[in-house]
Amino acid sequence: MEETRILLKNIGKINPVSSADYVAAGGYKGLKKAISNPEAIVDIMKDSGLRGRGGAGFPVGLKWSFTKGTPSDQKYIICNADEGEPGTNKDRILMSGDPHSLFEGMAIAGVAVGATKGFIYLRAEYPYLLPILNDAIKDAEAAGFIGKNILGSNLDFEIEIRSGAGAYICGDETALMESIEGKRGEPRYKPPFPGVSGLWGKPTIINNVETLCNVPQIIDKGAEWFRSIGTESCPGTKLFTLSGNINNPGVYEFPMGVNMRTLFKEVGGGCPGGKKLFAVQTGGASGAIINAEMLDMPMDIECCAKAGAVLGAGDLMFIDESINIIDVVENLIEFFVEESCGKCTPCREGNTRLLEFVHKFKDGTAREDDLERLIEIGSFMQVSSLCGLGQASPVPVLSAIKNFPDKFIVKSDERGQN
Amino acid sequence: MTEINIVKDAVKKHGRKRESLMPVLQEIVKQENYLSEERLMEIAKEFDLSSAEVYGVATFYSFLPVKPMGENVIKVCQTIVCDMKGKEAVLDAIKDKLNIVPGQTSADGKFSLMAVNCIGQCSNAPAMLVNDKPYINLTYENVVKIIDEYQS
């Protein structure tokens, strides 16, 4: 099946650093239009129906309208380039191959809401992207696309890169802001939401890399064009990262609504060595693990959720029959135990307890009430954790229990003690 | 006296506002591969923060080590996809070549090994970073070759 390359159209075809190359490929036209009528942009974004591509799927135009509607002497645009979700590496492809589309998206956001400063918070695990981004910023400044008086207007928009230092939690928007401010990356209580009170307490738009890379073409080609792609509730394309036991792992772009089976069979080429697919983890490490029998599923936010999966950032991790699902769940929870920031009790203590229970299933000592307690603690974490990390970290184990009940064997009729 | 200059130079370059703390910590790690107690105290003084506050920030982040590291730092991804696809072979190769396991530094001080969480190369797993450079689709054999290159 042929890809629909809208976000990936320049990847591998232009010199990523060169704004001239980007312009020759149709770039910076959206920014020009935006500057000619800044007032109209938020409405176009609303009409486009674009939803955040970082995992939560919040409507972008609505997010921007909060910041636009909050008067302030200073506003900020942050690009969340802390792509930390295991199973995801799409933003790396965009930043290494077409950074100007990201800058253009950020500049359009700045023009739309009156922000003059943008930050790209780049994860420390991508140090090799820093030279590309720095050189591309210099090139864009020299060509007048960012910096002072962009495109000869009276508008300014500067972009600065801030490096993370190895903390998954900083993918959370408020934890990321704490980190930029020079503190431990612990999430803040909400409200207030960043759109109104974000970085240094100022109104701040924070969007994922892929989200911002969608913006230039929406402004250039219009909301109607964008809505003609994808599904009713999720217009546009989506980048999908295929990984795990699959013949053709990689990042692919398809309209929202593409079937998961198509991605597995036609795009991914099935499991290597003729092995049978056993499970798929959808939406990254914090997403649901589904049974291979559930593969027929249109990939958009609502369809995935209805089927018990998670679209997330478009990650599909394929697991074949040779892999023990308990080992998978153990590795995932170990990850969350390490990455929990420790600020709120449900996440800090809960993940540790989940791991203890999974160890019991691994060594065959789990009892009936261990299973009950695991589900109880996991469900409690989902509703009581402060941020998305603790709210989502029980999802893999809870979904695995639901979809593979025969793998979570308990010693029958023995009631143990906790 | 050069010792004090490292921190002062970093502060001169990045500033002394609270938001400059991370860039300064990162600068010192870049130069000395870790943050010693002395450096952390010097930094605290420059920023007019308690040393506990600075230590609290540094130890929050896994790429800001507070223990001495070797000349080259190998970060092997231990997260799910790399785990499924042969992380153990990568660690075995490193153990056979350098006689170190995660958390250790080789006797000659040339290499430190860290097992780290997802480095964003899931579709090229297993993967590792050596200093700032990514290495992907690893096998026992190509890890041996990569280490050889750094040893020569």
Chai-1 contact restraints between the chains, C-beta under 6 A:
chainA,res_idxA,chainB,res_idxB,connection_type,confidence,min_distance_angstrom,max_distance_angstrom,comment,restraint_id
A,E83,B,G120,contact,1.0,0.0,6.0,A-B,restraint_1
A,P86,B,T79,contact,1.0,0.0,6.0,A-B,restraint_2
A,P86,B,I80,contact,1.0,0.0,6.0,A-B,restraint_3
A,P86,B,C118,contact,1.0,0.0,6.0,A-B,restraint_4
A,G87,B,C122,contact,1.0,0.0,6.0,A-B,restraint_5
A,N89,B,G120,contact,1.0,0.0,6.0,A-B,restraint_6
A,N89,B,C122,contact,1.0,0.0,6.0,A-B,restraint_7
A,N89,B,S123,contact,1.0,0.0,6.0,A-B,restraint_8
A,R92,B,G120,contact,1.0,0.0,6.0,A-B,restraint_9
A,A124,B,F63,contact,1.0,0.0,6.0,A-B,restraint_10
A,E125,B,I119,contact,1.0,0.0,6.0,A-B,restraint_11
A,E125,B,G120,contact,1.0,0.0,6.0,A-B,restraint_12
A,P127,B,D132,contact,1.0,0.0,6.0,A-B,restraint_13
A,Y128,B,D132,contact,1.0,0.0,6.0,A-B,restraint_14
A,A165,B,Y61,contact,1.0,0.0,6.0,A-B,restraint_15
A,A165,B,F63,contact,1.0,0.0,6.0,A-B,restraint_16
A,A165,B,L64,contact,1.0,0.0,6.0,A-B,restraint_17
A,G166,B,Y61,contact,1.0,0.0,6.0,A-B,restraint_18
A,G166,B,S62,contact,1.0,0.0,6.0,A-B,restraint_19
A,G166,B,F63,contact,1.0,0.0,6.0,A-B,restraint_20
A,A167,B,Y61,contact,1.0,0.0,6.0,A-B,restraint_21
A,E181,B,E19,contact,1.0,0.0,6.0,A-B,restraint_22
A,G182,B,R18,contact,1.0,0.0,6.0,A-B,restraint_23
A,G182,B,E19,contact,1.0,0.0,6.0,A-B,restraint_24
A,G182,B,L21,contact,1.0,0.0,6.0,A-B,restraint_25
A,G182,B,M22,contact,1.0,0.0,6.0,A-B,restraint_26
A,R184,B,V57,contact,1.0,0.0,6.0,A-B,restraint_27
A,R184,B,F60,contact,1.0,0.0,6.0,A-B,restraint_28
A,T241,B,S123,contact,1.0,0.0,6.0,A-B,restraint_29
A,S243,B,V81,contact,1.0,0.0,6.0,A-B,restraint_30
A,S243,B,C122,contact,1.0,0.0,6.0,A-B,restraint_31
A,S243,B,S123,contact,1.0,0.0,6.0,A-B,restraint_32
A,G244,B,V81,contact,1.0,0.0,6.0,A-B,restraint_33
A,P249,B,S123,contact,1.0,0.0,6.0,A-B,restraint_34
A,G250,B,S123,contact,1.0,0.0,6.0,A-B,restraint_35
A,N331,B,I80,contact,1.0,0.0,6.0,A-B,restraint_36
A,N331,B,D83,contact,1.0,0.0,6.0,A-B,restraint_37
A,L332,B,I80,contact,1.0,0.0,6.0,A-B,restraint_38
A,F335,B,T79,contact,1.0,0.0,6.0,A-B,restraint_39
A,F335,B,N117,contact,1.0,0.0,6.0,A-B,restraint_40
